[in-house]
Amino acid sequence: MKTENFKTEQEKQFEEQKRAIILQHCVTCHQQLDLLQLRLINFDDLIKGVQDTIDKTRMELKNIKPPTPAFEPAGEPIKLKKV
């Protein structure tokens, strides 16, 4: 077990939020491709939908807050608690 890469709860939550946003982006694009394949939308609609999805994803990624650094100002390491 590696002991160098500990993550705080904030870091874990940030990573999870980021993964959820990216997964939603991929699912939405895939659904739009399925609609194109079924000929329920045309190529121009696909392009517009993907552009809208990209804009929405960028906005959502910008709105999540990155975690604060996990160190003490005095330079002392943070005491880890056993969970």
C-alpha positions in Angstrom: 0.0 0.0 0.0 1.4 3.4 -1.0 1.5 5.9 1.8 2.5 9.0 -0.2 -0.8 9.7 -1.9 -3.3 10.5 0.8 -6.4 12.5 -0.2 -8.5 14.6 2.0 -12.3 14.3 2.0 -12.5 17.6 0.0 -10.1 16.2 -2.6 -12.1 13.0 -2.9 -15.4 15.0 -3.2 -13.8 17.3 -5.9 -12.6 14.3 -7.9 -16.0 12.6 -7.6 -17.8 15.8 -8.8 -15.4 16.2 -11.7 -15.9 12.5 -12.8 -19.7 12.8 -12.6 -19.6 15.9 -14.8 -17.4 14.3 -17.4 -19.4 11.1 -17.4 -22.6 13.1 -17.9 -20.9 14.9 -20.8 -20.0 11.6 -22.5 -23.4 10.1 -22.0 -25.1 13.1 -23.5 -22.8 13.1 -26.6 -23.4 9.4 -27.0 -27.2 9.9 -26.8 -27.0 12.5 -29.5 -25.0 10.2 -31.7 -27.7 7.5 -31.2 -30.3 10.0 -32.3 -28.3 10.8 -35.4 -27.9 7.1 -36.2 -31.7 6.6 -35.8 -32.2 9.6 -38.1 -34.2 11.4 -35.5 -32.0 14.5 -35.8 -29.8 15.7 -38.7 -26.1 16.5 -38.6 -26.6 20.2 -38.0 -28.7 19.4 -34.9 -25.9 17.1 -33.7 -23.3 19.8 -34.1 -25.4 22.3 -32.2 -26.2 19.8 -29.5 -22.5 18.9 -29.0 -21.6 22.5 -28.8 -24.2 23.1 -26.2 -23.0 20.1 -24.3 -19.4 21.3 -24.4 -20.5 24.8 -23.1 -22.6 23.3 -20.3 -19.7 21.0 -19.3 -17.2 23.8 -19.2 -19.6 25.9 -17.0 -20.2 23.0 -14.6 -16.4 22.3 -14.3 -15.7 25.9 -13.7 -18.4 26.1 -10.9 -17.0 23.3 -8.8 -14.6 24.4 -6.2 -11.2 22.8 -6.1 -10.0 21.6 -2.6 -7.9 23.8 -0.4 -4.3 22.7 0.1 -3.8 20.2 2.9 -0.9 21.7 4.8 -0.4 23.7 7.9 1.0 27.3 7.6 3.7 26.5 10.1 5.0 23.7 7.9 4.0 20.9 10.3 2.4 17.9 8.6 -1.3 17.3 9.2 -2.1 14.7 11.8 -3.9 11.8 10.1 -6.8 10.2 11.9 -7.6 6.5 11.7 -10.9 5.7 10.0 
